[in-house]
Amino acid sequence: MIVEQHGPYVWRTAFRLLSDREEASDCYQETFLKAVEYSNKQEITNWTGLLKRIATSRALDRLRRRYRNRDENLNNSEAVLTREPAPDEPMQQQEWMDRFRQVLAELPDRQAEVFWLSEVETLEHKEIAEQLGATAQQVATWLHRAKQKLRQLLVERGFVGEVKS
């Protein structure tokens, strides 16, 4: 019943972050397994929030591993060919999302989780706070810091031009 009811948005959450069917499928399964563990320890009053949080957390962990492995492979190869897009060449959405996922994976856990839950999953600060065992003010602080760090990382890597606050 819970998988039928909540499965579609768990899948969307995992797939939007990972953009890879195999990894999203693994994340989907891990999410429901972790939710069962939680439900064995305590009563779940907000399945939607819990499942979005778990899916986001699991997907971010997978992203971090993906980019860590990619960086290790790049460091271990003798020659790496890279192509910088020409200034007038429009950046494809997929390429930009991949770059965005990469910098999102570099944020501290709470900041990345709060950013995704707030800005992509569009959960209210109060709902995120309940799921994290925090206050809405802490969520707002983590979100602010996440946005600052994302902006900084995107600019440092040349993914976007200087952004004025």
Buried (B, 14 or more C-beta within 10 A) or exposed (E): EBEEEBBEBBBBBBBBBBBBEEBBBBBBEBBBEBBEEBEEEEEEEEBBBBBBBBBBBBBBBBBBEBBEEEEEEEEEEEEEEEEEEEEEEEEEEEEBBEBBBBBBBBBEEBBBBBBBBBEBBEBEBEBBBBBBEBEBEBBBBBBEBBBEBBBEBBEEEEBBEEEEE
